[in-house]
Amino acid sequence: MMFKANDIKMFDFQATAWASPAYDIFYFLLTSVNDEVKVENFESLIEFYHQELSSGLNKLEYEAHIPTLEELHMDLMDKGTFSAVCIMFMLFIFKYDCKEELNLQMIMGQVDDKDEMARVYQRIYGNETYMKALKAWLPFFDKKGFLDVRIDQN
């Protein structure tokens, strides 16, 4: 946190990396926007993001290439399959609504009792909130082609 008179600024650098803006967009949409809103308004959210990104970089007098909206869309398509897999994996963390404890060992499948592991998976992937989110995301991923995997036939 940074303090100045009556102003407080909060910075979160826990997941900083030099990477494509596509990852920022997917992460933001996953963590900060209602599932139905993000799926129904994806294109307008991307346009708004691009406008704000370009505006911010211009204000900072950024001299390198600023991606066009078309380049951003191409980057989203390029990163889409990876992001879709990450989103589907991460959704259970953000959508976990069970009262029972869930810890890293459980998430990683490091439970010795197979019946207990089955109950853990049911809590993770069978809860209503997670299922509702998947019902919004999966058709979107499919429509965008993010679930199409190229398999080398050699």
SEPA-933378 format. One record per atom (N, C-alpha, C): x, y, z; atom name; residue number from 1; residue in three letters. Coordinates in steps of 0.1 Angstrom, whole numbers, plus 5000, padded with zeros to 4 digits. Layout:
N
{{X; Y; Z}; 'CA'; NUM; 'ALA'}
...
//
This chain:
154
{{5008; 4988; 5000}; 'N'; 1; 'MET'}
{{5000; 5000; 5000}; 'CA'; 1; 'MET'}
{{5009; 5012; 5000}; 'C'; 1; 'MET'}
{{5004; 5023; 4993}; 'N'; 2; 'MET'}
{{5011; 5035; 4993}; 'CA'; 2; 'MET'}
{{5002; 5046; 4999}; 'C'; 2; 'MET'}
{{5007; 5054; 5007}; 'N'; 3; 'PHE'}
{{4999; 5065; 5014}; 'CA'; 3; 'PHE'}
{{5003; 5078; 5010}; 'C'; 3; 'PHE'}
{{4994; 5087; 5007}; 'N'; 4; 'LYS'}
{{4997; 5101; 5004}; 'CA'; 4; 'LYS'}
{{4985; 5110; 5009}; 'C'; 4; 'LYS'}
{{4988; 5118; 5020}; 'N'; 5; 'ALA'}
{{4977; 5126; 5026}; 'CA'; 5; 'ALA'}
{{4965; 5117; 5028}; 'C'; 5; 'ALA'}
{{4954; 5120; 5022}; 'N'; 6; 'ASN'}
{{4942; 5112; 5024}; 'CA'; 6; 'ASN'}
{{4939; 5102; 5013}; 'C'; 6; 'ASN'}
{{4950; 5099; 5005}; 'N'; 7; 'ASP'}
{{4948; 5090; 4994}; 'CA'; 7; 'ASP'}
{{4956; 5077; 4997}; 'C'; 7; 'ASP'}
{{4950; 5066; 4994}; 'N'; 8; 'ILE'}
{{4957; 5053; 4995}; 'CA'; 8; 'ILE'}
{{4956; 5045; 4982}; 'C'; 8; 'ILE'}
{{4968; 5040; 4978}; 'N'; 9; 'LYS'}
{{4968; 5032; 4966}; 'CA'; 9; 'LYS'}
{{4973; 5018; 4969}; 'C'; 9; 'LYS'}
{{4966; 5008; 4963}; 'N'; 10; 'MET'}
{{4970; 4994; 4966}; 'CA'; 10; 'MET'}
{{4975; 4988; 4954}; 'C'; 10; 'MET'}
{{4987; 4981; 4955}; 'N'; 11; 'PHE'}
{{4993; 4974; 4943}; 'CA'; 11; 'PHE'}
{{4994; 4960; 4947}; 'C'; 11; 'PHE'}
{{4991; 4951; 4936}; 'N'; 12; 'ASP'}
{{4992; 4937; 4938}; 'CA'; 12; 'ASP'}
{{5001; 4932; 4927}; 'C'; 12; 'ASP'}
{{5013; 4928; 4932}; 'N'; 13; 'PHE'}
{{5023; 4923; 4922}; 'CA'; 13; 'PHE'}
{{5026; 4908; 4924}; 'C'; 13; 'PHE'}
{{5016; 4900; 4930}; 'N'; 14; 'GLN'}
{{5019; 4886; 4932}; 'CA'; 14; 'GLN'}
{{5020; 4878; 4920}; 'C'; 14; 'GLN'}
{{5014; 4883; 4909}; 'N'; 15; 'ALA'}
{{5014; 4874; 4897}; 'CA'; 15; 'ALA'}
{{5020; 4883; 4885}; 'C'; 15; 'ALA'}
{{5030; 4890; 4887}; 'N'; 16; 'THR'}
{{5035; 4899; 4876}; 'CA'; 16; 'THR'}
{{5044; 4890; 4867}; 'C'; 16; 'THR'}
{{5043; 4894; 4854}; 'N'; 17; 'ALA'}
{{5051; 4887; 4844}; 'CA'; 17; 'ALA'}
{{5051; 4896; 4831}; 'C'; 17; 'ALA'}
{{5061; 4894; 4823}; 'N'; 18; 'TRP'}
{{5061; 4901; 4810}; 'CA'; 18; 'TRP'}
{{5054; 4891; 4801}; 'C'; 18; 'TRP'}
{{5042; 4894; 4797}; 'N'; 19; 'ALA'}
{{5035; 4885; 4789}; 'CA'; 19; 'ALA'}
{{5025; 4892; 4780}; 'C'; 19; 'ALA'}
{{5018; 4884; 4772}; 'N'; 20; 'SER'}
{{5007; 4889; 4763}; 'CA'; 20; 'SER'}
{{4996; 4896; 4771}; 'C'; 20; 'SER'}
{{4990; 4907; 4766}; 'N'; 21; 'PRO'}
{{4978; 4912; 4772}; 'CA'; 21; 'PRO'}
{{4967; 4902; 4773}; 'C'; 21; 'PRO'}
{{4967; 4892; 4764}; 'N'; 22; 'ALA'}
{{4956; 4882; 4764}; 'CA'; 22; 'ALA'}
{{4955; 4875; 4777}; 'C'; 22; 'ALA'}
{{4966; 4873; 4784}; 'N'; 23; 'TYR'}
{{4966; 4866; 4797}; 'CA'; 23; 'TYR'}
{{4959; 4875; 4807}; 'C'; 23; 'TYR'}
{{4962; 4888; 4807}; 'N'; 24; 'ASP'}
{{4956; 4898; 4815}; 'CA'; 24; 'ASP'}
{{4941; 4898; 4814}; 'C'; 24; 'ASP'}
{{4937; 4898; 4801}; 'N'; 25; 'ILE'}
{{4922; 4899; 4798}; 'CA'; 25; 'ILE'}
{{4915; 4887; 4803}; 'C'; 25; 'ILE'}
{{4921; 4875; 4800}; 'N'; 26; 'PHE'}
{{4914; 4863; 4805}; 'CA'; 26; 'PHE'}
{{4914; 4862; 4820}; 'C'; 26; 'PHE'}
{{4925; 4866; 4827}; 'N'; 27; 'TYR'}
{{4925; 4866; 4841}; 'CA'; 27; 'TYR'}
{{4915; 4875; 4847}; 'C'; 27; 'TYR'}
{{4915; 4887; 4842}; 'N'; 28; 'PHE'}
{{4905; 4897; 4846}; 'CA'; 28; 'PHE'}
{{4891; 4892; 4845}; 'C'; 28; 'PHE'}
{{4888; 4887; 4833}; 'N'; 29; 'LEU'}
{{4874; 4882; 4831}; 'CA'; 29; 'LEU'}
{{4870; 4870; 4840}; 'C'; 29; 'LEU'}
{{4880; 4862; 4843}; 'N'; 30; 'LEU'}
{{4878; 4850; 4852}; 'CA'; 30; 'LEU'}
{{4875; 4855; 4866}; 'C'; 30; 'LEU'}
{{4883; 4864; 4871}; 'N'; 31; 'THR'}
{{4882; 4868; 4885}; 'CA'; 31; 'THR'}
{{4873; 4879; 4888}; 'C'; 31; 'THR'}
{{4869; 4887; 4878}; 'N'; 32; 'SER'}
{{4862; 4900; 4882}; 'CA'; 32; 'SER'}
{{4849; 4903; 4876}; 'C'; 32; 'SER'}
{{4844; 4894; 4867}; 'N'; 33; 'VAL'}
{{4832; 4897; 4860}; 'CA'; 33; 'VAL'}
{{4823; 4885; 4861}; 'C'; 33; 'VAL'}
{{4810; 4888; 4863}; 'N'; 34; 'ASN'}
{{4799; 4877; 4863}; 'CA'; 34; 'ASN'}
{{4800; 4869; 4850}; 'C'; 34; 'ASN'}
{{4799; 4856; 4852}; 'N'; 35; 'ASP'}
{{4801; 4847; 4840}; 'CA'; 35; 'ASP'}
{{4792; 4850; 4828}; 'C'; 35; 'ASP'}
{{4779; 4852; 4831}; 'N'; 36; 'GLU'}
{{4770; 4855; 4819}; 'CA'; 36; 'GLU'}
{{4774; 4868; 4813}; 'C'; 36; 'GLU'}
{{4778; 4878; 4821}; 'N'; 37; 'VAL'}
{{4782; 4891; 4815}; 'CA'; 37; 'VAL'}
{{4794; 4890; 4806}; 'C'; 37; 'VAL'}
{{4804; 4883; 4811}; 'N'; 38; 'LYS'}
{{4816; 4882; 4803}; 'CA'; 38; 'LYS'}
{{4814; 4874; 4790}; 'C'; 38; 'LYS'}
{{4806; 4864; 4791}; 'N'; 39; 'VAL'}
{{4804; 4856; 4778}; 'CA'; 39; 'VAL'}
{{4795; 4864; 4768}; 'C'; 39; 'VAL'}
{{4785; 4871; 4773}; 'N'; 40; 'GLU'}
{{4776; 4878; 4764}; 'CA'; 40; 'GLU'}
{{4782; 4891; 4759}; 'C'; 40; 'GLU'}
{{4791; 4897; 4766}; 'N'; 41; 'ASN'}
{{4797; 4910; 4763}; 'CA'; 41; 'ASN'}
{{4812; 4909; 4760}; 'C'; 41; 'ASN'}
{{4817; 4897; 4756}; 'N'; 42; 'PHE'}
{{4831; 4895; 4754}; 'CA'; 42; 'PHE'}
{{4837; 4905; 4744}; 'C'; 42; 'PHE'}
{{4831; 4906; 4733}; 'N'; 43; 'GLU'}
{{4836; 4915; 4722}; 'CA'; 43; 'GLU'}
{{4837; 4930; 4727}; 'C'; 43; 'GLU'}
{{4827; 4935; 4733}; 'N'; 44; 'SER'}
{{4827; 4949; 4738}; 'CA'; 44; 'SER'}
{{4837; 4951; 4749}; 'C'; 44; 'SER'}
{{4838; 4940; 4758}; 'N'; 45; 'LEU'}
{{4848; 4941; 4768}; 'CA'; 45; 'LEU'}
{{4863; 4942; 4762}; 'C'; 45; 'LEU'}
{{4865; 4934; 4752}; 'N'; 46; 'ILE'}
{{4878; 4934; 4745}; 'CA'; 46; 'ILE'}
{{4881; 4948; 4739}; 'C'; 46; 'ILE'}
{{4871; 4953; 4732}; 'N'; 47; 'GLU'}
{{4872; 4967; 4726}; 'CA'; 47; 'GLU'}
{{4875; 4977; 4737}; 'C'; 47; 'GLU'}
{{4867; 4977; 4748}; 'N'; 48; 'PHE'}
{{4870; 4986; 4759}; 'CA'; 48; 'PHE'}
{{4884; 4985; 4764}; 'C'; 48; 'PHE'}
{{4888; 4972; 4767}; 'N'; 49; 'TYR'}
{{4901; 4970; 4772}; 'CA'; 49; 'TYR'}
{{4912; 4976; 4762}; 'C'; 49; 'TYR'}
{{4910; 4973; 4749}; 'N'; 50; 'HIS'}
{{4920; 4978; 4740}; 'CA'; 50; 'HIS'}
{{4920; 4993; 4740}; 'C'; 50; 'HIS'}
{{4909; 5000; 4740}; 'N'; 51; 'GLN'}
{{4908; 5015; 4741}; 'CA'; 51; 'GLN'}
{{4916; 5020; 4753}; 'C'; 51; 'GLN'}
{{4913; 5014; 4764}; 'N'; 52; 'GLU'}
{{4920; 5018; 4777}; 'CA'; 52; 'GLU'}
{{4935; 5015; 4777}; 'C'; 52; 'GLU'}
{{4939; 5004; 4772}; 'N'; 53; 'LEU'}
{{4953; 5000; 4771}; 'CA'; 53; 'LEU'}
{{4960; 5010; 4762}; 'C'; 53; 'LEU'}
{{4954; 5013; 4750}; 'N'; 54; 'SER'}
{{4961; 5022; 4740}; 'CA'; 54; 'SER'}
{{4961; 5036; 4746}; 'C'; 54; 'SER'}
{{4951; 5040; 4752}; 'N'; 55; 'SER'}
{{4950; 5054; 4758}; 'CA'; 55; 'SER'}
{{4961; 5055; 4769}; 'C'; 55; 'SER'}
{{4962; 5045; 4778}; 'N'; 56; 'GLY'}
{{4971; 5045; 4789}; 'CA'; 56; 'GLY'}
{{4986; 5045; 4784}; 'C'; 56; 'GLY'}
{{4988; 5037; 4774}; 'N'; 57; 'LEU'}
{{5002; 5036; 4768}; 'CA'; 57; 'LEU'}
{{5006; 5050; 4761}; 'C'; 57; 'LEU'}
{{4996; 5056; 4754}; 'N'; 58; 'ASN'}
{{4998; 5069; 4748}; 'CA'; 58; 'ASN'}
{{5001; 5079; 4758}; 'C'; 58; 'ASN'}
{{4993; 5080; 4769}; 'N'; 59; 'LYS'}
{{4996; 5089; 4780}; 'CA'; 59; 'LYS'}
{{5010; 5088; 4786}; 'C'; 59; 'LYS'}
{{5014; 5076; 4787}; 'N'; 60; 'LEU'}
{{5027; 5073; 4792}; 'CA'; 60; 'LEU'}
{{5038; 5075; 4782}; 'C'; 60; 'LEU'}
{{5034; 5079; 4770}; 'N'; 61; 'GLU'}
{{5044; 5082; 4758}; 'CA'; 61; 'GLU'}
{{5052; 5069; 4755}; 'C'; 61; 'GLU'}
{{5045; 5058; 4755}; 'N'; 62; 'TYR'}
{{5051; 5045; 4752}; 'CA'; 62; 'TYR'}
{{5055; 5046; 4737}; 'C'; 62; 'TYR'}
{{5067; 5043; 4734}; 'N'; 63; 'GLU'}
{{5072; 5044; 4720}; 'CA'; 63; 'GLU'}
{{5072; 5031; 4712}; 'C'; 63; 'GLU'}
{{5071; 5020; 4718}; 'N'; 64; 'ALA'}
{{5071; 5007; 4711}; 'CA'; 64; 'ALA'}
{{5057; 5005; 4704}; 'C'; 64; 'ALA'}
{{5056; 4995; 4697}; 'N'; 65; 'HIS'}
{{5043; 4992; 4690}; 'CA'; 65; 'HIS'}
{{5032; 4989; 4700}; 'C'; 65; 'HIS'}
{{5021; 4995; 4698}; 'N'; 66; 'ILE'}
{{5009; 4993; 4705}; 'CA'; 66; 'ILE'}
{{5000; 4984; 4697}; 'C'; 66; 'ILE'}
{{4996; 4972; 4702}; 'N'; 67; 'PRO'}
{{4988; 4963; 4694}; 'CA'; 67; 'PRO'}
{{4975; 4969; 4689}; 'C'; 67; 'PRO'}
{{4972; 4966; 4677}; 'N'; 68; 'THR'}
{{4959; 4970; 4672}; 'CA'; 68; 'THR'}
{{4948; 4961; 4678}; 'C'; 68; 'THR'}
{{4935; 4965; 4676}; 'N'; 69; 'LEU'}
{{4925; 4957; 4681}; 'CA'; 69; 'LEU'}
{{4925; 4943; 4674}; 'C'; 69; 'LEU'}
{{4928; 4943; 4661}; 'N'; 70; 'GLU'}
{{4929; 4931; 4653}; 'CA'; 70; 'GLU'}
{{4940; 4922; 4659}; 'C'; 70; 'GLU'}
{{4952; 4928; 4661}; 'N'; 71; 'GLU'}
{{4963; 4920; 4667}; 'CA'; 71; 'GLU'}
{{4959; 4915; 4681}; 'C'; 71; 'GLU'}
{{4952; 4922; 4689}; 'N'; 72; 'LEU'}
{{4948; 4917; 4702}; 'CA'; 72; 'LEU'}
{{4939; 4905; 4700}; 'C'; 72; 'LEU'}
{{4929; 4906; 4691}; 'N'; 73; 'HIS'}
{{4920; 4895; 4688}; 'CA'; 73; 'HIS'}
{{4928; 4883; 4683}; 'C'; 73; 'HIS'}
{{4938; 4885; 4675}; 'N'; 74; 'MET'}
{{4946; 4873; 4670}; 'CA'; 74; 'MET'}
{{4954; 4867; 4682}; 'C'; 74; 'MET'}
{{4959; 4876; 4691}; 'N'; 75; 'ASP'}
{{4966; 4871; 4703}; 'CA'; 75; 'ASP'}
{{4957; 4863; 4712}; 'C'; 75; 'ASP'}
{{4945; 4868; 4713}; 'N'; 76; 'LEU'}
{{4935; 4861; 4722}; 'CA'; 76; 'LEU'}
{{4932; 4847; 4716}; 'C'; 76; 'LEU'}
{{4931; 4846; 4703}; 'N'; 77; 'MET'}
{{4929; 4833; 4696}; 'CA'; 77; 'MET'}
{{4941; 4824; 4698}; 'C'; 77; 'MET'}
{{4953; 4830; 4697}; 'N'; 78; 'ASP'}
{{4965; 4822; 4699}; 'CA'; 78; 'ASP'}
{{4966; 4817; 4713}; 'C'; 78; 'ASP'}
{{4963; 4825; 4723}; 'N'; 79; 'LYS'}
{{4964; 4821; 4737}; 'CA'; 79; 'LYS'}
{{4951; 4815; 4742}; 'C'; 79; 'LYS'}
{{4941; 4814; 4734}; 'N'; 80; 'GLY'}
{{4928; 4810; 4739}; 'CA'; 80; 'GLY'}
{{4927; 4796; 4744}; 'C'; 80; 'GLY'}
{{4933; 4786; 4737}; 'N'; 81; 'THR'}
{{4933; 4772; 4742}; 'CA'; 81; 'THR'}
{{4939; 4770; 4755}; 'C'; 81; 'THR'}
{{4951; 4776; 4757}; 'N'; 82; 'PHE'}
{{4958; 4776; 4770}; 'CA'; 82; 'PHE'}
{{4950; 4782; 4780}; 'C'; 82; 'PHE'}
{{4944; 4794; 4777}; 'N'; 83; 'SER'}
{{4936; 4802; 4787}; 'CA'; 83; 'SER'}
{{4923; 4794; 4791}; 'C'; 83; 'SER'}
{{4917; 4788; 4781}; 'N'; 84; 'ALA'}
{{4905; 4780; 4783}; 'CA'; 84; 'ALA'}
{{4908; 4769; 4793}; 'C'; 84; 'ALA'}
{{4919; 4762; 4791}; 'N'; 85; 'VAL'}
{{4923; 4751; 4800}; 'CA'; 85; 'VAL'}
{{4925; 4756; 4814}; 'C'; 85; 'VAL'}
{{4933; 4767; 4815}; 'N'; 86; 'CYS'}
{{4936; 4774; 4828}; 'CA'; 86; 'CYS'}
{{4923; 4778; 4835}; 'C'; 86; 'CYS'}
{{4914; 4784; 4827}; 'N'; 87; 'ILE'}
{{4901; 4789; 4833}; 'CA'; 87; 'ILE'}
{{4893; 4778; 4838}; 'C'; 87; 'ILE'}
{{4892; 4767; 4830}; 'N'; 88; 'MET'}
{{4884; 4756; 4835}; 'CA'; 88; 'MET'}
{{4890; 4750; 4848}; 'C'; 88; 'MET'}
{{4903; 4750; 4849}; 'N'; 89; 'PHE'}
{{4910; 4745; 4861}; 'CA'; 89; 'PHE'}
{{4908; 4754; 4872}; 'C'; 89; 'PHE'}
{{4910; 4767; 4870}; 'N'; 90; 'MET'}
{{4909; 4777; 4880}; 'CA'; 90; 'MET'}
{{4895; 4780; 4885}; 'C'; 90; 'MET'}
{{4885; 4778; 4876}; 'N'; 91; 'LEU'}
{{4871; 4780; 4880}; 'CA'; 91; 'LEU'}
{{4867; 4774; 4893}; 'C'; 91; 'LEU'}
{{4872; 4761; 4895}; 'N'; 92; 'PHE'}
{{4868; 4755; 4908}; 'CA'; 92; 'PHE'}
{{4873; 4762; 4920}; 'C'; 92; 'PHE'}
{{4884; 4769; 4919}; 'N'; 93; 'ILE'}
{{4889; 4777; 4931}; 'CA'; 93; 'ILE'}
{{4880; 4789; 4933}; 'C'; 93; 'ILE'}
{{4877; 4796; 4922}; 'N'; 94; 'PHE'}
{{4868; 4808; 4923}; 'CA'; 94; 'PHE'}
{{4854; 4805; 4926}; 'C'; 94; 'PHE'}
{{4849; 4793; 4922}; 'N'; 95; 'LYS'}
{{4835; 4789; 4923}; 'CA'; 95; 'LYS'}
{{4833; 4779; 4934}; 'C'; 95; 'LYS'}
{{4843; 4776; 4942}; 'N'; 96; 'TYR'}
{{4841; 4766; 4953}; 'CA'; 96; 'TYR'}
{{4832; 4772; 4963}; 'C'; 96; 'TYR'}
{{4821; 4766; 4965}; 'N'; 97; 'ASP'}
{{4811; 4771; 4975}; 'CA'; 97; 'ASP'}
{{4806; 4761; 4985}; 'C'; 97; 'ASP'}
{{4815; 4751; 4988}; 'N'; 98; 'CYS'}
{{4812; 4741; 4998}; 'CA'; 98; 'CYS'}
{{4818; 4745; 5011}; 'C'; 98; 'CYS'}
{{4811; 4741; 5022}; 'N'; 99; 'LYS'}
{{4816; 4745; 5035}; 'CA'; 99; 'LYS'}
{{4828; 4736; 5040}; 'C'; 99; 'LYS'}
{{4830; 4724; 5034}; 'N'; 100; 'GLU'}
{{4840; 4716; 5038}; 'CA'; 100; 'GLU'}
{{4854; 4722; 5033}; 'C'; 100; 'GLU'}
{{4864; 4718; 5041}; 'N'; 101; 'GLU'}
{{4877; 4723; 5038}; 'CA'; 101; 'GLU'}
{{4883; 4718; 5025}; 'C'; 101; 'GLU'}
{{4890; 4726; 5019}; 'N'; 102; 'LEU'}
{{4897; 4722; 5006}; 'CA'; 102; 'LEU'}
{{4912; 4728; 5008}; 'C'; 102; 'LEU'}
{{4922; 4719; 5007}; 'N'; 103; 'ASN'}
{{4935; 4723; 5008}; 'CA'; 103; 'ASN'}
{{4943; 4719; 4995}; 'C'; 103; 'ASN'}
{{4956; 4724; 4995}; 'N'; 104; 'LEU'}
{{4964; 4721; 4983}; 'CA'; 104; 'LEU'}
{{4966; 4706; 4980}; 'C'; 104; 'LEU'}
{{4968; 4698; 4991}; 'N'; 105; 'GLN'}
{{4969; 4684; 4989}; 'CA'; 105; 'GLN'}
{{4957; 4678; 4982}; 'C'; 105; 'GLN'}
{{4945; 4682; 4987}; 'N'; 106; 'MET'}
{{4933; 4677; 4980}; 'CA'; 106; 'MET'}
{{4932; 4681; 4966}; 'C'; 106; 'MET'}
{{4935; 4694; 4963}; 'N'; 107; 'ILE'}
{{4935; 4699; 4949}; 'CA'; 107; 'ILE'}
{{4944; 4691; 4940}; 'C'; 107; 'ILE'}
{{4956; 4687; 4945}; 'N'; 108; 'MET'}
{{4966; 4680; 4937}; 'CA'; 108; 'MET'}
{{4964; 4665; 4937}; 'C'; 108; 'MET'}
{{4953; 4660; 4943}; 'N'; 109; 'GLY'}
{{4950; 4646; 4943}; 'CA'; 109; 'GLY'}
{{4959; 4638; 4952}; 'C'; 109; 'GLY'}
{{4964; 4644; 4963}; 'N'; 110; 'GLN'}
{{4973; 4637; 4972}; 'CA'; 110; 'GLN'}
{{4966; 4632; 4984}; 'C'; 110; 'GLN'}
{{4955; 4625; 4982}; 'N'; 111; 'VAL'}
{{4947; 4619; 4993}; 'CA'; 111; 'VAL'}
{{4948; 4604; 4991}; 'C'; 111; 'VAL'}
{{4952; 4598; 5002}; 'N'; 112; 'ASP'}
{{4954; 4583; 5001}; 'CA'; 112; 'ASP'}
{{4942; 4575; 5000}; 'C'; 112; 'ASP'}
{{4931; 4579; 5006}; 'N'; 113; 'ASP'}
{{4918; 4572; 5005}; 'CA'; 113; 'ASP'}
{{4911; 4575; 4993}; 'C'; 113; 'ASP'}
{{4909; 4565; 4984}; 'N'; 114; 'LYS'}
{{4902; 4568; 4971}; 'CA'; 114; 'LYS'}
{{4888; 4573; 4973}; 'C'; 114; 'LYS'}
{{4881; 4568; 4983}; 'N'; 115; 'ASP'}
{{4867; 4572; 4985}; 'CA'; 115; 'ASP'}
{{4867; 4587; 4989}; 'C'; 115; 'ASP'}
{{4877; 4591; 4997}; 'N'; 116; 'GLU'}
{{4878; 4605; 5001}; 'CA'; 116; 'GLU'}
{{4881; 4614; 4989}; 'C'; 116; 'GLU'}
{{4890; 4609; 4981}; 'N'; 117; 'MET'}
{{4894; 4616; 4969}; 'CA'; 117; 'MET'}
{{4882; 4618; 4960}; 'C'; 117; 'MET'}
{{4873; 4608; 4959}; 'N'; 118; 'ALA'}
{{4861; 4609; 4951}; 'CA'; 118; 'ALA'}
{{4852; 4620; 4956}; 'C'; 118; 'ALA'}
{{4851; 4620; 4970}; 'N'; 119; 'ARG'}
{{4842; 4630; 4976}; 'CA'; 119; 'ARG'}
{{4848; 4644; 4974}; 'C'; 119; 'ARG'}
{{4862; 4645; 4974}; 'N'; 120; 'VAL'}
{{4868; 4658; 4971}; 'CA'; 120; 'VAL'}
{{4865; 4663; 4957}; 'C'; 120; 'VAL'}
{{4867; 4654; 4947}; 'N'; 121; 'TYR'}
{{4863; 4657; 4933}; 'CA'; 121; 'TYR'}
{{4849; 4661; 4932}; 'C'; 121; 'TYR'}
{{4840; 4655; 4939}; 'N'; 122; 'GLN'}
{{4826; 4658; 4938}; 'CA'; 122; 'GLN'}
{{4823; 4672; 4944}; 'C'; 122; 'GLN'}
{{4830; 4675; 4955}; 'N'; 123; 'ARG'}
{{4829; 4689; 4960}; 'CA'; 123; 'ARG'}
{{4834; 4699; 4951}; 'C'; 123; 'ARG'}
{{4846; 4696; 4945}; 'N'; 124; 'ILE'}
{{4852; 4706; 4936}; 'CA'; 124; 'ILE'}
{{4844; 4708; 4923}; 'C'; 124; 'ILE'}
{{4842; 4697; 4916}; 'N'; 125; 'TYR'}
{{4836; 4698; 4902}; 'CA'; 125; 'TYR'}
{{4821; 4695; 4902}; 'C'; 125; 'TYR'}
{{4815; 4691; 4913}; 'N'; 126; 'GLY'}
{{4801; 4688; 4912}; 'CA'; 126; 'GLY'}
{{4792; 4699; 4919}; 'C'; 126; 'GLY'}
{{4798; 4710; 4924}; 'N'; 127; 'ASN'}
{{4790; 4720; 4931}; 'CA'; 127; 'ASN'}
{{4783; 4728; 4921}; 'C'; 127; 'ASN'}
{{4771; 4733; 4925}; 'N'; 128; 'GLU'}
{{4762; 4740; 4916}; 'CA'; 128; 'GLU'}
{{4768; 4753; 4910}; 'C'; 128; 'GLU'}
{{4776; 4760; 4917}; 'N'; 129; 'THR'}
{{4782; 4772; 4912}; 'CA'; 129; 'THR'}
{{4792; 4770; 4901}; 'C'; 129; 'THR'}
{{4800; 4759; 4903}; 'N'; 130; 'TYR'}
{{4810; 4755; 4893}; 'CA'; 130; 'TYR'}
{{4803; 4751; 4880}; 'C'; 130; 'TYR'}
{{4793; 4743; 4882}; 'N'; 131; 'MET'}
{{4786; 4737; 4870}; 'CA'; 131; 'MET'}
{{4779; 4749; 4862}; 'C'; 131; 'MET'}
{{4773; 4758; 4869}; 'N'; 132; 'LYS'}
{{4767; 4770; 4863}; 'CA'; 132; 'LYS'}
{{4778; 4778; 4855}; 'C'; 132; 'LYS'}
{{4789; 4780; 4861}; 'N'; 133; 'ALA'}
{{4800; 4787; 4854}; 'CA'; 133; 'ALA'}
{{4804; 4779; 4841}; 'C'; 133; 'ALA'}
{{4806; 4766; 4842}; 'N'; 134; 'LEU'}
{{4810; 4758; 4831}; 'CA'; 134; 'LEU'}
{{4799; 4759; 4820}; 'C'; 134; 'LEU'}
{{4787; 4759; 4823}; 'N'; 135; 'LYS'}
{{4776; 4760; 4813}; 'CA'; 135; 'LYS'}
{{4777; 4773; 4806}; 'C'; 135; 'LYS'}
{{4782; 4784; 4812}; 'N'; 136; 'ALA'}
{{4784; 4796; 4805}; 'CA'; 136; 'ALA'}
{{4796; 4796; 4797}; 'C'; 136; 'ALA'}
{{4807; 4791; 4802}; 'N'; 137; 'TRP'}
{{4820; 4791; 4796}; 'CA'; 137; 'TRP'}
{{4822; 4781; 4784}; 'C'; 137; 'TRP'}
{{4818; 4769; 4786}; 'N'; 138; 'LEU'}
{{4821; 4759; 4776}; 'CA'; 138; 'LEU'}
{{4815; 4762; 4762}; 'C'; 138; 'LEU'}
{{4803; 4766; 4760}; 'N'; 139; 'PRO'}
{{4798; 4770; 4747}; 'CA'; 139; 'PRO'}
{{4806; 4781; 4741}; 'C'; 139; 'PRO'}
{{4810; 4791; 4750}; 'N'; 140; 'PHE'}
{{4818; 4802; 4745}; 'CA'; 140; 'PHE'}
{{4831; 4798; 4740}; 'C'; 140; 'PHE'}
{{4838; 4789; 4748}; 'N'; 141; 'PHE'}
{{4851; 4784; 4743}; 'CA'; 141; 'PHE'}
{{4850; 4776; 4730}; 'C'; 141; 'PHE'}
{{4839; 4768; 4729}; 'N'; 142; 'ASP'}
{{4837; 4760; 4717}; 'CA'; 142; 'ASP'}
{{4835; 4770; 4705}; 'C'; 142; 'ASP'}
{{4826; 4780; 4707}; 'N'; 143; 'LYS'}
{{4823; 4789; 4696}; 'CA'; 143; 'LYS'}
{{4835; 4796; 4691}; 'C'; 143; 'LYS'}
{{4844; 4800; 4701}; 'N'; 144; 'LYS'}
{{4856; 4807; 4697}; 'CA'; 144; 'LYS'}
{{4867; 4798; 4692}; 'C'; 144; 'LYS'}
{{4865; 4785; 4693}; 'N'; 145; 'GLY'}
{{4875; 4775; 4688}; 'CA'; 145; 'GLY'}
{{4886; 4772; 4698}; 'C'; 145; 'GLY'}
{{4885; 4777; 4710}; 'N'; 146; 'PHE'}
{{4895; 4775; 4720}; 'CA'; 146; 'PHE'}
{{4896; 4760; 4724}; 'C'; 146; 'PHE'}
{{4886; 4752; 4721}; 'N'; 147; 'LEU'}
{{4887; 4738; 4725}; 'CA'; 147; 'LEU'}
{{4892; 4729; 4714}; 'C'; 147; 'LEU'}
{{4894; 4735; 4702}; 'N'; 148; 'ASP'}
{{4899; 4728; 4691}; 'CA'; 148; 'ASP'}
{{4914; 4725; 4693}; 'C'; 148; 'ASP'}
{{4918; 4713; 4693}; 'N'; 149; 'VAL'}
{{4932; 4710; 4695}; 'CA'; 149; 'VAL'}
{{4937; 4704; 4683}; 'C'; 149; 'VAL'}
{{4949; 4709; 4679}; 'N'; 150; 'ARG'}
{{4955; 4703; 4667}; 'CA'; 150; 'ARG'}
{{4964; 4691; 4671}; 'C'; 150; 'ARG'}
{{4961; 4680; 4665}; 'N'; 151; 'ILE'}
{{4969; 4668; 4668}; 'CA'; 151; 'ILE'}
{{4978; 4665; 4656}; 'C'; 151; 'ILE'}
{{4990; 4664; 4658}; 'N'; 152; 'ASP'}
{{5000; 4660; 4648}; 'CA'; 152; 'ASP'}
{{4998; 4646; 4644}; 'C'; 152; 'ASP'}
{{4995; 4643; 4632}; 'N'; 153; 'GLN'}
{{4992; 4629; 4628}; 'CA'; 153; 'GLN'}
{{5005; 4621; 4624}; 'C'; 153; 'GLN'}
{{5016; 4627; 4626}; 'N'; 154; 'ASN'}
{{5029; 4620; 4622}; 'CA'; 154; 'ASN'}
{{5033; 4610; 4632}; 'C'; 154; 'ASN'}
//
